[in-house]
Amino acid sequence: MFDKKSEYALNKHDQDSIIYISVSGHIRLTRADFSSEEEFLKWKAWSDADYHQTEKEGRSFNDNRVALDDYLDVVGAVRSAEDEFFSEFLKADAQAEEKALREKRLAALKAVLNAKQYRRVWLYLAEKKSITEIAKLEGVTKASISLSLDGAMKKISKKFAKALKNT
């Protein structure tokens, strides 16, 4: 990429002076600063060639580099071995906590419902069985399953009403 602020570009653009950059800024040597036109042209040609050579030497590095700014999101997404280890560790820990919470909730349900209601609620909600399917499995009428589920839901809502309001 061509740098319009490089010493080479500034010097090449201004044909009536020789420009170089010092710690105090740009210094401009004009034709009037030289004893003759030939001397100015000699040093102008030398400075153009010198800046051009310096520019060419830096080109191979600058032309072949890749700015990382465009790739920081991708590079930052690479996970280290430690990240992988702790991620798996935390995932296992979270799964254990979920399992413990699930078991605690099921125990609370079992404490509220009788065995028949618990079985029917499990079949209906967890296994997604219809009332008709549950009635056929147990050899009873659909009405008795429906009444049992309705009673179980009332017990659950009464017992856990406070907990449900907080969520």
N, C-alpha and C positions, 0 to 999 in steps of 0.2 A: 504494500500500500504506500502511496506517495504522501510524504509528510510535508505539507505546505509551509510549515514553520521550521523546517530543518535549515541548517546553515547553508547547505548546498542549494536548496530551493531559493532562499532569500538572496544569496549571492548571484545565482544564475539569473534570477528575475531582474535584478537591478544592474543593468549593463554599464551605468555611469559611475559605479562605485564598487569597492570591495567591502563586503560585510563579514564581520566575524563576531562571535558572541563571547563576551568575557564575563567575569563575575559581576561587573557593574552594568551589564546589559549589552545591547547591540552597539557595535562600533562601526562607523561608516567612514571609509577612506575614499575620498573623491579624487578626481583627476587633479584638482588643485593641490592636493597633498603630495604630489609627486613632482620631481624636477622636470620631467618631460612626458610627452604623450607615449613615447616608446616604452619608457620605464613603467608607466601605468598599465599599458597593454600587456607587457611581460608579466607583471605581478598578477594582473587580472586573469590571464590565461593559466598561470601557475595555481592560483587559488581555486579557479573553476575545476582544474584537473585534480587537485588535491582533495577538494570536497567531494568530487565525483568518485574518486577512488575510495575514500572513507565510506561514502554512501553504499558503494558496491560491496565492500567488505561486510557491512552490517546486514546486507540484504538476505544472504543465505540463512542467517539466524531468524530474522524477522519474517521472511516469506514462508518459512517452514514451521513456525510456531502456531499453536492453537490457543486462542484466548480461552481461559477456563471459565470466564464469567457466564458464558452460554451453557456450560455443562455442570455448574455447581449443584443444581438440583439432582442431576443424575449421579454425580460423584458422591454427593452427600447421602444418597439413598443406599449405598453399599453398606451392608451391615457387617460388623466385626464378629469374630468368633465369640467374644464375650457377650455381645448383644444377643446372638443366637442362643447361647447357653442360658442367659438370664431370662430371655423370652420364653424358652421352653420350661424353665424352672417356674416362672411366674404363671405360665399357662396351666401347668400341672397343679400349682397351688390354688389357682382360681377354680379349677375343675373340682378339686377336693372340697373347697368351700361351698361350691354350688351343690355338690352331692350331699354334704352335711346339712345344708339348708333344706334341700329337697326331702331328706329323711326326717328332719325335724317337723316339716310341714305335714308330711304323711302321718307321722306319729300323732300330731295334733288332730288330724282328721279322724284317725282311728279312735282317738279318745272321745271324740264327740259323737261319732256314728256307731251304730251297732254293726256287726259283721255283715249282715245281709245288705244294709244300706251302703256300706263302704264298698262291697263287691259290685253292687249295681252302679254306683257313682263311677267307680273305676272303669267298668265296662263302657259306660255311656260317654264319659269325658276323655279318658285316656286312650281307650281302644276304639273310640268312635263308633260303637255299636248302636244300632237304632233300638227303640223301645220294643219293636216287634222281634228283633233278633234276640234281645235279652230275655223276653218272655218265652220264646221257643227254647232257648238254652236251659232255662230254669223250669220249664213246663208249667208256667202260670199264665194268667191273663195279662194283656197289655195294660189294663186298668190298674192292676195291683203293682206293676212295675212303675207306672206313671205316678201313682199315689206315693209309692216308696221314694222315688226320686224327688218328688215335690217336698215330702217331709224332710228328706236329707238336706235339701237346699235351704229349707227354712232353718234347720238346726245350724247349718254352716253359717248362714248370714247372721243369725242371732249371736252365735258364739264369736264370730270374727268381724262383726260390724265395726267395732272400734278400730281394728287393724286395717280394715278395708277403707275406712274414712281417712286414715293417715297416709294412704298411698296415692 
